Amino acid sequence: MRRLLAVLGSLAGLATTFNGYRPLTKRGYPSLYAFAFGLFASELPLQLIAGQSAALAAVSRRLSPRARRASWLLSALSWLGLLGLNYAGRMANKPLTAALDAELGAGRRTESRDLWKRPGPDAEIAKAPGVVRMMRVYQDYATDSDIPYGEYGGRNTLDVWRHRDLPRDGRAPVLLQIPGGAWMVGSKRGQAHPLMAHLVERGWVCVSINYRLSPRSTWPDHIIDVKRALAWTKAHIADYGGDPDWVAVTGGSAGGHLCALTALTPNDPRFQPGFADADTGVRAAVPFYGIYDFTGETGLHPLLTPALGAYVFKQSRRRFPDTYRDASPMTYLSADAPPFFVLHGTNDSLVPVEQGRAFADRLREASTSPVVYAELPLAQHAFDIFGSPRAAHTAVAVEQFLAEIYARQATQVISGH
């Protein structure tokens, strides 16, 4: 029995590695497992090798020679594949750089050193990323936590991330982070930490928010809360060293949807009840692996539509198509859209990559602003969560995008355009 379990364990490791290259399924409940195991394989491959080798070494002495050889051979094949996934993550800067160059030009800005003040003496180079470091960045940078911005208790609170050496009158650019979680789970802690940590080291102020969640709350409560948090940020962020006149927005998955919708519907009174006069425009948007079209014209995960109907919108798409259309960022594409940097992974098992492709293509046709679209090979959903090499490269690319947009908009102000 022990021999059988050892061989089966090695086979499971090999299957996990294969799933990291090609998700075993993107349909139904098994796709949730394909996502979870694929994320660990693609973002934490070296940690998987360490864990698998330690486990196999612990039982190897108790195996027969034949079972031992089979287990180590299968595991070695798995580890070779994981090393390949590790290499792909470390090379993620190449598609990111290519996407930025294609839209912003090869002569674009790659440094932001002269655009805003830097806090502290060591701010020239952001700290090295890593999974262990991500476990402590919250206590390093979330200087002000659980600040209320609305009337719904803990779901209407936010954290301000800032470098402790940033002066209170710093006028630093601001990034508002919207967490994901299928509009039903999620928290302002635990998501986008690699990105926010990198930006804070570069002199930014970041704001990470909670918002009301379904099924307790019903759409459009989610976007209303995001807009309210954005209005609070513009009204109060100067007290924390931020520039209320330069706020960008980001988010992943459901947060990517809310990010895009926020950017495309500035000052829309439907989403600002009781604060319609507040300015909710943003300077730029960076949605990660978001959902941009609920109408069915673009591919959706087969589990998503019934979940939306039952728990989020609480209306069926067949009977109430306008509800789904009004919630889709794709509905609001226009020439006035702010600059966008859209990111998606080719191996996404939860949100089809076609969502990102279609949104970027159609937005580029409509908008007069830059639209950068980066598709990351072998990347799963939530690829930016851990302090992996891919997440680190992505943080640098987002900073470069925002710095270029910041510089262009500053030039336009100076020239009077």
Phi, psi and omega in degrees: 000319180297320179296318180296317180296322180295316180293318179297322177297320178293322176296320178297321176297320178295320178296322178298318178295314178300319179297332176292331177274321183215106182308133183296331175199152174238022183229145174069187182296327177302336179295335177294322177288321177300322177295308186299310181289325178294325179295316179294321181292320185277330183256336181232049185294321181293324177293324176294318178301315181298316181292317181293319181293322178295318180294318180292321179297327182292331183252353189300321184295339182269359183266157172290158180306319182294314180294324180296315180297317181296316182295316181291325178294313179298318180294322179298319176298318178299317183291326175298318177296321179294324175298324175295321177294323177297318179297319179299319178296321180289339178265010183295342177297334184292307177295329178293314178296319180297319180294317179294317179296321183297324184263324185258350180095147182294340179270013182296167179285132176244358176231146180244018192298330185256009185271328179208165181293145176256137178276137171074167184281342186254022187275358181295324181233124179295151181298151180297139180284177177159152182298318181295318180297325181296340180286345183236001184293332180300312181289337178286323192239338180281082187286335182225115189244152173056045177279126180285136175239354181210193189257009186252045172058222184296336178284348176244055176231162180215160175245142174255122176259128179204153175290136184294343177267358180288124180294151182295341176255030188291336183052044179281149175296155190236140173239126176263121183256128181248117182288157176258185181140034176060028179061008184236339176223177177121155184211158177292349176256137172104347180243146177061020179298319177301318180293311183293322178298317179297314182293321179298319176297333179271003174103010179273163165250132179242144179236120180248130192241154161262159173211165182297145185239151173277161004277353179299320179252157185238141176306136015259031180306324184297310182288328176300316179294320178299316179296321179294320177296323177294318178297319177298317181301315181293330182280333191235349190292339177299334178290345182249010179095005182266162180259108181294346180271356178222089181238125172252167184226145178215169178171160181238143177063241175301325174294328175293319175300311182293326175299309181296317181295321177299314183294329185267354181232054180296133174063022179287116185296337178297329182256011181225053181293126180086351176217042184296338182276352181287143178277118179241027174282152178233159183277332182197161180224139180227082178276135176255131174035054184267170172257124187243349183215115178264357190284343183101353178290332177246149185304136175233152173298135185299339178275346188287313185300312177297327178293320177297315181296324185275325192239333187256296177281329182059033175214145180281147179293328181294320184271333184230064183296332181296327178299316181288324179292319181292337179271355184269121175306329180302336181290337192250019179296135181202170178295337184271005181300143176288170176301141181235144167235105185260129182235140179207150177262143182292334184263015184302118181268350184252320177239112183305139181298340177299333176299311180294317180298311183295318181297312181297318181297312183288325177294320180297324178293326186268323192273147173268356179266163177298142174229107178262132176235121179242124178250118188264118181299137175065010180272136178269176169301143177066029184295345184263006186288311184275166176277050183279165176304320179296318178296322179294315177298321180295318179299318179295318180296318178296318177299317179296319177300310183295323178296319178296316179295317178302313182295318180296318181290326176295321178296320179296322178295316181296320182280350177087014180263000000 
